[in-house]
Amino acid sequence: MNKHSFPALLGVLLALGACSLAPEYRSPESPVPDEWPAGAAYAQDGPDFPQVAELGWRDFFTDAVLQKIIRQALDNNRDLRLAALNVERAQGMYGIQRGDLFPSLRGSGGGTRQRRSGDLSEPGQARTATQYSADLGFAAWELDFFGRIRNLSQQALEEYLATEEGRRGAQIALINQVARTYFQLAADRENLALARSTLDGQQAAYALIKRRFDVGMVSDLDLKRALVPVDTARAEVARYTQLAAQDRNALVLLAGAAIPEEWLPAGLETANLLRDVAAGVASDVLLRRPDVMAAEHRLKGAYASIGAARAALFPRITLTGSLGSASTELSRLFANGTGTWLFAPQFSLPIFDTRLWAALRVSETEREIVLAQYEKTVQMAFREVADALAVRGTIDEQLAAQESLTATVADTYRLAERRYNSGIESYLSVLDAQRSHFAAQQSLVTLRYAKLAAQIQLYAALGGGAE
């Protein structure tokens, strides 16, 4: 075959491989309602709430220091780096699989130089003979008549796209974790300051009662009771010291590098508030979440896998070709048509191979498994958003009630101390009031953190932070 015929033949063979036995893909029906839950627990979106798609993480997290920590985490976090490397690996695997669609050309060349003895050379002929040879060819190129290789390539592409969505999901999760840990550290540091303040107050109260006991004004029982809140506050100081240290360790791990002390919050009062976001329509928002998109890419890949398994039941044709020539001038090889193409087709037909039929059944079952996983992913995403909306719809009422309770208990504590100092009440009433006041203050800090955490969770659940 002349060398000019090879490109034409290649085009014809590639055109013949246009058949695909993969089932037609149709997007699954949504296993969740089109709208978010409604009722007393769920507040409506405000008229000026921005959509998550319009709100980058720098716009949502307005605290400049928190932005620095998030940026550091995005640059240094090892889990996110692994996710990015997995994307590169999946991209490479797709390139390898797609490469099977085309022949792999290989070339080789050589030369010989021979000097003849003067006794063997005829008059007028050169005594030195030079010859070069070249060979260009490909081996075992499968003609993809039934789409086996193209479906494998499509499956690899869908896996690559799913891995890329996984990287975006990892970024959302990382930003979510960094922000929540940052505010958890702020809450625990605020509780630590509260415990220290309470300890100072209780130590002063105990010293006063101890002086009264020394002069016989109070009983031994009151002295023992006065020591209870001191020891309780000491234990709380130690506990929140531990929790704050662990929060900082977690934040450093997420950030991937040390964090300066001046970046760390002293309490929730020093942390800027977050922006509210609109929940939008469930059927639109959920399908844009990276984990849902990744699940759908894997479902599409399962469809392609069925096509490859079906194609394996049909005949497989592979082609080997080579162009060889020898000349004293290498340029003549491609210039004057002295090279000759040699094709050697090979034909294989699976007469009856139970493994291929089993592989097809496995592929079809795998599609059903991936479909169930996709539906579960959508359902879990719906619940995450719904739970966050339930917190948003009720947290302000909880906070208002807790603030009122804390103020009431503080008044009760002051009245109990006054009545005790007047000799009207026993110290047991003061102890109960103090315990209730401390617990109410702690609960208030916890609720304030819960509101921030719910805002962050809603932003992440709606797919925010994937940019």
C-alpha positions as CSV (number, residue, x, y, z in Angstrom):
1,M,0.0,0.0,0.0
2,N,1.3,3.4,-0.9
3,K,2.1,5.7,2.0
4,H,-0.5,8.3,0.8
5,S,-3.3,5.8,1.3
6,F,-2.6,5.4,5.0
7,P,-4.2,8.7,6.3
8,A,-7.3,8.0,4.2
9,L,-7.5,4.4,5.6
10,L,-7.1,5.8,9.1
11,G,-10.0,8.2,8.7
12,V,-12.2,5.5,7.3
13,L,-11.5,3.1,10.2
14,L,-12.1,5.8,12.8
15,A,-15.4,6.7,11.1
16,L,-16.4,3.1,11.2
17,G,-16.0,3.0,15.0
18,A,-19.0,5.3,15.6
19,C,-21.2,2.6,17.0
20,S,-21.9,2.6,20.8
21,L,-23.8,-0.1,22.7
22,A,-24.2,1.9,25.9
23,P,-27.8,2.5,27.1
24,E,-29.1,6.0,26.6
25,Y,-28.6,8.1,29.7
26,R,-31.5,9.9,31.3
27,S,-31.3,12.0,34.4
28,P,-32.9,10.2,37.3
29,E,-36.1,11.6,38.8
30,S,-35.4,13.6,42.0
31,P,-36.0,11.5,45.2
32,V,-36.8,14.6,47.2
33,P,-39.5,17.4,47.0
34,D,-38.9,20.4,44.7
35,E,-39.4,22.8,47.6
36,W,-37.8,23.0,51.1
37,P,-39.9,22.1,54.1
38,A,-42.3,24.8,55.4
39,G,-43.8,25.3,58.8
40,A,-43.2,27.0,62.2
41,A,-39.5,25.8,62.3
42,Y,-38.6,27.3,58.9
43,A,-38.1,31.0,58.3
44,Q,-38.6,32.4,54.8
45,D,-35.8,34.0,52.8
46,G,-35.4,37.7,53.2
47,P,-36.1,39.9,50.1
48,D,-32.5,41.1,50.0
49,F,-30.8,37.7,50.8
50,P,-28.3,36.9,48.0
51,Q,-28.1,33.5,46.3
52,V,-25.2,31.3,47.2
53,A,-24.0,31.3,43.6
54,E,-23.6,35.0,43.8
55,L,-21.7,35.0,47.1
56,G,-18.1,33.9,47.2
57,W,-16.5,32.8,50.4
58,R,-14.8,36.2,50.9
59,D,-18.2,37.9,50.7
60,F,-19.8,35.5,53.1
61,F,-17.0,35.5,55.7
62,T,-16.5,39.3,56.3
63,D,-14.0,38.9,59.1
64,A,-10.6,39.9,57.6
65,V,-8.6,37.7,60.0
66,L,-10.8,34.7,59.2
67,Q,-10.3,35.3,55.5
68,K,-6.5,35.1,56.1
69,I,-6.8,31.8,57.9
70,I,-9.1,30.3,55.2
71,R,-6.7,31.5,52.5
72,Q,-3.8,29.8,54.3
73,A,-5.8,26.6,54.6
74,L,-6.6,26.6,50.9
75,D,-2.9,27.0,50.1
76,N,-1.5,24.5,52.6
77,N,-4.1,21.9,53.8
78,R,-2.9,18.4,53.0
79,D,-6.3,16.9,52.5
80,L,-7.2,19.5,49.8
81,R,-3.8,18.9,48.2
82,L,-4.5,15.2,48.0
83,A,-7.9,15.9,46.4
84,A,-6.1,18.0,43.8
85,L,-3.6,15.3,43.1
86,N,-6.4,12.8,42.7
87,V,-7.8,15.0,40.0
88,E,-4.5,15.0,38.2
89,R,-4.3,11.2,38.5
90,A,-7.9,10.8,37.1
91,Q,-7.0,13.2,34.3
92,G,-4.0,11.1,33.5
93,M,-6.0,7.9,33.5
94,Y,-8.5,9.5,31.1
95,G,-5.6,10.4,28.8
96,I,-4.3,6.9,28.9
97,Q,-7.7,5.4,28.2
98,R,-8.4,7.8,25.4
99,G,-5.1,7.1,23.8
100,D,-6.3,3.6,22.9
101,L,-8.6,5.1,20.3
102,F,-5.6,5.9,18.1
103,P,-2.7,3.9,16.8
104,S,0.5,4.2,18.8
105,L,3.2,4.9,16.2
106,R,6.7,3.8,16.8
107,G,9.8,4.4,14.7
108,S,13.2,2.9,14.4
109,G,16.2,3.4,12.2
110,G,19.8,2.3,11.7
111,G,22.7,2.4,9.3
112,T,25.6,0.4,8.1
113,R,28.9,1.4,6.6
114,Q,31.0,-1.2,4.8
115,R,34.5,-0.8,3.3
116,R,35.4,-3.3,0.5
117,S,38.8,-4.5,-0.2
118,G,40.5,-3.0,-3.2
119,D,40.9,-6.5,-4.7
120,L,37.0,-6.9,-4.7
121,S,36.2,-3.5,-6.0
122,E,35.7,-2.9,-9.7
123,P,37.5,0.0,-11.3
124,G,35.6,3.3,-10.8
125,Q,33.5,2.0,-7.9
126,A,33.6,3.4,-4.4
127,R,35.4,1.2,-1.9
128,T,33.1,2.3,0.9
129,A,29.3,1.4,0.9
130,T,26.8,3.2,3.2
131,Q,23.2,2.1,3.8
132,Y,20.5,3.5,6.1
133,S,17.2,1.8,7.1
134,A,14.1,3.2,8.7
135,D,10.9,1.5,10.0
136,L,7.7,3.2,11.0
137,G,4.7,1.3,12.3
138,F,2.1,0.5,15.0
139,A,1.2,-2.7,16.8
140,A,-2.1,-4.2,18.0
141,W,-4.4,-1.2,17.2
142,E,-7.9,-2.2,18.0
143,L,-10.5,-1.0,15.5
144,D,-13.3,0.2,17.8
145,F,-16.3,-0.9,15.7
146,F,-18.6,-1.5,18.7
147,G,-17.5,1.4,20.9
148,R,-15.7,-0.7,23.6
149,I,-12.7,1.6,23.9
150,R,-14.8,4.8,23.5
151,N,-17.1,3.7,26.3
152,L,-14.1,2.9,28.5
153,S,-12.7,6.3,27.6
154,Q,-16.1,7.9,28.5
155,Q,-16.1,6.1,31.8
156,A,-12.6,7.4,32.5
157,L,-13.8,11.0,31.6
158,E,-16.8,10.8,33.9
159,E,-14.5,9.5,36.7
160,Y,-12.2,12.5,36.1
161,L,-15.1,14.9,36.2
162,A,-16.4,13.3,39.4
163,T,-13.0,13.6,41.0
164,E,-12.9,17.3,40.0
165,E,-16.3,17.7,41.7
166,G,-14.9,15.9,44.7
167,R,-12.0,18.4,44.9
168,R,-14.6,21.3,44.9
169,G,-16.5,19.4,47.6
170,A,-13.3,19.1,49.6
171,Q,-12.8,22.8,49.4
172,I,-16.3,23.5,50.6
173,A,-15.8,21.1,53.5
174,L,-12.4,22.6,54.4
175,I,-13.8,26.2,54.5
176,N,-16.7,25.0,56.5
177,Q,-14.4,23.3,59.0
178,V,-12.0,26.2,59.3
179,A,-14.8,28.7,60.0
180,R,-16.6,26.5,62.5
181,T,-13.3,25.7,64.3
182,Y,-12.4,29.4,64.4
183,F,-15.8,30.3,66.0
184,Q,-15.6,27.2,68.3
185,L,-12.2,28.6,69.5
186,A,-13.8,32.0,70.0
187,A,-16.7,30.4,72.0
188,D,-14.4,28.3,74.2
189,R,-12.1,31.3,74.9
190,E,-15.2,33.3,75.9
191,N,-16.3,30.5,78.2
192,L,-12.8,30.4,79.6
193,A,-12.9,34.1,80.4
194,L,-16.3,33.6,82.0
195,A,-15.0,30.7,84.1
196,R,-12.0,32.8,85.3
197,S,-14.2,35.7,86.1
198,T,-16.5,33.4,88.0
199,L,-13.6,31.8,89.9
200,D,-12.3,35.2,90.9
201,G,-15.7,36.2,92.3
202,Q,-16.2,32.9,94.1
203,Q,-12.7,33.0,95.7
204,A,-13.5,36.6,96.9
205,A,-16.9,35.3,98.3
206,Y,-15.2,32.4,100.0
207,A,-12.6,34.6,101.6
208,L,-15.4,36.8,103.0
209,I,-17.2,33.9,104.4
210,K,-14.0,32.4,105.8
211,R,-13.4,35.7,107.8
212,R,-17.0,35.5,109.1
213,F,-16.4,31.8,110.1
214,D,-13.3,32.7,111.9
215,V,-15.2,35.1,114.2
216,G,-18.1,32.8,114.6
217,M,-20.6,34.6,112.4
218,V,-21.3,31.7,110.0
219,S,-21.5,27.9,110.4
220,D,-19.1,25.3,109.2
221,L,-21.7,24.1,106.8
222,D,-21.9,27.5,105.1
223,L,-18.1,27.6,104.8
224,K,-18.1,24.2,103.1
225,R,-20.9,25.2,100.8
226,A,-19.0,28.4,99.8
227,L,-16.1,26.2,98.7
228,V,-18.3,24.2,96.2
229,P,-18.5,27.0,93.6
230,V,-14.8,27.7,93.9
231,D,-13.9,24.2,93.1
232,T,-16.5,24.1,90.3
233,A,-15.1,27.2,88.7
234,R,-11.5,25.9,89.0
235,A,-12.6,22.7,87.2
236,E,-14.3,24.8,84.5
237,V,-11.2,26.9,84.0
238,A,-9.1,23.8,83.5
239,R,-11.7,22.3,81.1
240,Y,-12.0,25.4,78.9
241,T,-8.2,25.8,78.9
242,Q,-8.0,22.3,77.5
243,L,-10.8,22.9,74.9
244,A,-9.3,26.2,73.7
245,A,-5.9,24.5,73.3
246,Q,-7.4,21.6,71.3
247,D,-9.4,24.1,69.2
248,R,-6.2,25.9,68.3
249,N,-4.5,22.6,67.4
250,A,-7.4,21.7,65.1
251,L,-7.3,25.1,63.5
252,V,-3.5,24.8,62.9
253,L,-4.0,21.4,61.3
254,L,-6.7,22.7,59.0
255,A,-4.6,25.7,58.0
256,G,-1.6,23.5,57.3
257,A,0.8,25.9,59.1
258,A,1.3,27.9,62.3
259,I,-1.2,30.7,63.0
260,P,0.0,33.9,64.7
261,E,-1.5,34.5,68.1
262,E,-2.9,37.9,66.9
263,W,-5.1,36.1,64.4
264,L,-6.9,34.2,67.0
265,P,-10.2,35.5,68.5
266,A,-10.5,36.4,72.1
267,G,-14.3,35.6,72.1
268,L,-17.4,35.7,70.0
269,E,-17.7,39.4,70.6
270,T,-14.5,40.0,68.6
271,A,-15.8,37.9,65.6
272,N,-17.7,39.7,62.9
273,L,-21.1,38.3,61.9
274,L,-21.8,36.4,58.8
275,R,-24.2,37.2,55.9
276,D,-27.5,35.6,55.4
277,V,-28.1,33.6,52.2
278,A,-31.2,32.6,50.3
279,A,-32.0,28.9,50.2
280,G,-33.5,29.2,46.7
281,V,-35.5,26.3,45.1
282,A,-34.5,22.8,46.3
283,S,-34.6,21.2,42.8
284,D,-32.2,23.8,41.4
285,V,-29.8,24.2,44.3
286,L,-29.2,20.5,45.1
287,L,-28.2,19.7,41.5
288,R,-25.4,22.3,41.7
289,R,-23.8,20.8,44.8
290,P,-20.4,19.2,44.0
291,D,-21.2,15.9,45.7
292,V,-24.5,15.5,43.8
293,M,-22.7,16.4,40.5
294,A,-20.0,13.9,41.3
295,A,-22.5,11.2,42.0
296,E,-24.2,11.9,38.6
297,H,-20.9,11.8,36.8
298,R,-20.3,8.3,38.3
299,L,-23.8,7.3,37.2
300,K,-23.0,8.3,33.6
301,G,-19.7,6.4,33.9
302,A,-21.7,3.3,34.9
303,Y,-23.8,3.6,31.7
304,A,-20.6,3.8,29.7
305,S,-19.3,0.7,31.5
306,I,-22.3,-1.2,30.4
307,G,-21.6,-0.2,26.8
308,A,-18.0,-1.5,27.1
309,A,-19.2,-4.8,28.6
310,R,-21.7,-5.2,25.8
311,A,-19.1,-4.5,23.1
312,A,-16.8,-7.1,24.6
313,L,-19.4,-9.7,23.5
314,F,-18.8,-8.8,19.8
315,P,-15.8,-9.6,17.5
316,R,-12.6,-7.7,18.1
317,I,-10.3,-6.7,15.3
318,T,-6.8,-5.5,15.8
319,L,-4.4,-4.1,13.2
320,T,-0.7,-4.1,12.9
321,G,1.0,-2.0,10.3
322,S,4.6,-1.1,9.3
323,L,6.4,1.0,6.7
324,G,9.9,-0.2,6.0
325,S,12.6,0.8,3.6
326,A,16.3,0.9,3.1
327,S,18.3,3.5,1.1
328,T,21.6,5.3,0.9
329,E,19.7,8.5,1.4
330,L,17.1,8.7,4.2
331,S,15.2,11.5,2.5
332,R,14.2,9.1,-0.3
333,L,12.2,7.1,2.2
334,F,9.4,9.6,2.3
335,A,10.1,11.5,-0.9
336,N,9.9,9.0,-3.7
337,G,7.5,6.3,-2.4
338,T,10.1,3.6,-1.9
339,G,8.5,2.7,1.5
340,T,5.9,0.0,1.6
341,W,3.0,-0.3,4.1
342,L,2.3,-3.8,5.4
343,F,-0.9,-4.5,7.3
344,A,-1.6,-7.6,9.4
345,P,-5.2,-7.7,10.8
346,Q,-6.1,-10.0,13.6
347,F,-9.6,-11.2,14.3
348,S,-11.0,-12.6,17.5
349,L,-14.6,-13.7,18.3
350,P,-15.8,-14.7,21.8
351,I,-17.8,-17.8,20.9
352,F,-19.0,-18.5,24.4
353,D,-17.2,-16.9,27.3
354,T,-19.2,-16.9,30.5
355,R,-16.9,-14.4,32.1
356,L,-18.0,-11.7,29.5
357,W,-21.6,-12.3,30.3
358,A,-20.9,-12.2,34.0
359,A,-19.0,-8.9,33.5
360,L,-22.1,-7.5,31.7
361,R,-24.3,-8.5,34.6
362,V,-21.9,-7.0,37.0
363,S,-21.9,-3.7,35.0
364,E,-25.7,-3.6,35.0
365,T,-25.8,-4.2,38.8
366,E,-23.1,-1.6,39.3
367,R,-25.3,0.9,37.6
368,E,-28.2,0.2,40.0
369,I,-25.8,0.5,42.9
370,V,-24.5,3.9,41.7
371,L,-28.1,5.0,41.0
372,A,-29.0,4.2,44.6
373,Q,-25.9,6.1,45.8
374,Y,-26.9,9.1,43.7
375,E,-30.4,9.1,45.1
376,K,-29.0,8.8,48.7
377,T,-26.6,11.7,48.0
378,V,-29.5,13.9,46.9
379,Q,-31.6,12.9,50.0
380,M,-28.7,13.6,52.4
381,A,-28.1,17.0,50.7
382,F,-31.8,17.8,51.1
383,R,-31.7,16.9,54.8
384,E,-28.5,19.0,55.4
385,V,-30.1,22.1,54.0
386,A,-33.4,21.4,55.7
387,D,-31.7,21.0,59.1
388,A,-29.8,24.2,58.7
389,L,-33.0,26.0,57.7
390,A,-34.7,24.7,60.8
391,V,-31.9,26.1,63.0
392,R,-32.1,29.5,61.1
393,G,-35.9,29.6,61.7
394,T,-35.7,29.0,65.4
395,I,-32.3,30.1,66.7
396,D,-33.2,33.8,67.2
397,E,-36.1,32.9,69.4
398,Q,-33.9,30.6,71.4
399,L,-31.3,33.3,71.8
400,A,-33.9,35.9,72.9
401,A,-35.3,33.5,75.5
402,Q,-31.8,32.6,76.7
403,E,-30.8,36.3,77.0
404,S,-33.9,37.0,79.1
405,L,-33.3,33.9,81.2
406,T,-29.7,34.9,81.8
407,A,-30.7,38.4,82.9
408,T,-33.4,37.0,85.2
409,V,-31.0,34.5,86.8
410,A,-28.4,37.3,87.3
411,D,-31.0,39.3,89.2
412,T,-31.9,36.2,91.3
413,Y,-28.2,35.7,92.1
414,R,-27.8,39.3,93.3
415,L,-31.0,39.1,95.4
416,A,-29.9,35.8,97.0
417,E,-26.6,37.2,98.0
418,R,-28.3,40.3,99.5
419,R,-30.8,38.2,101.4
420,Y,-28.0,36.0,102.7
421,N,-25.9,39.0,103.8
422,S,-29.0,40.2,105.6
423,G,-29.4,36.8,107.4
424,I,-32.7,36.0,105.7
425,E,-31.6,33.1,103.5
426,S,-29.0,30.3,103.9
427,Y,-26.0,30.1,101.7
428,L,-27.6,27.2,99.9
429,S,-29.9,29.7,98.1
430,V,-26.9,31.7,97.0
431,L,-25.1,28.5,95.8
432,D,-28.2,27.4,93.7
433,A,-28.5,30.9,92.2
434,Q,-24.8,31.1,91.4
435,R,-24.9,27.7,89.7
436,S,-27.9,28.7,87.6
437,H,-26.3,32.0,86.6
438,F,-23.1,30.4,85.5
439,A,-24.9,27.7,83.5
440,A,-27.2,30.3,81.9
441,Q,-24.1,32.3,80.7
442,Q,-22.5,29.2,79.3
443,S,-25.7,28.3,77.4
444,L,-25.9,31.8,76.0
445,V,-22.4,31.5,74.6
446,T,-23.3,28.0,73.2
447,L,-26.4,29.3,71.4
448,R,-24.5,32.3,69.9
449,Y,-22.0,29.8,68.5
450,A,-24.8,27.6,67.3
451,K,-26.2,30.4,65.3
452,L,-22.9,31.1,63.6
453,A,-22.3,27.4,63.0
454,A,-25.8,27.0,61.4
455,Q,-25.2,30.0,59.1
456,I,-21.9,28.4,58.0
457,Q,-23.5,25.0,57.6
458,L,-26.3,26.4,55.5
459,Y,-23.8,28.2,53.2
460,A,-21.8,25.0,52.8
461,A,-25.0,22.8,52.3
462,L,-26.1,25.1,49.5
463,G,-22.8,24.6,47.7
464,G,-21.1,27.8,48.9
465,G,-17.4,28.1,48.8
466,A,-16.7,25.9,45.8
467,E,-15.1,28.7,43.7
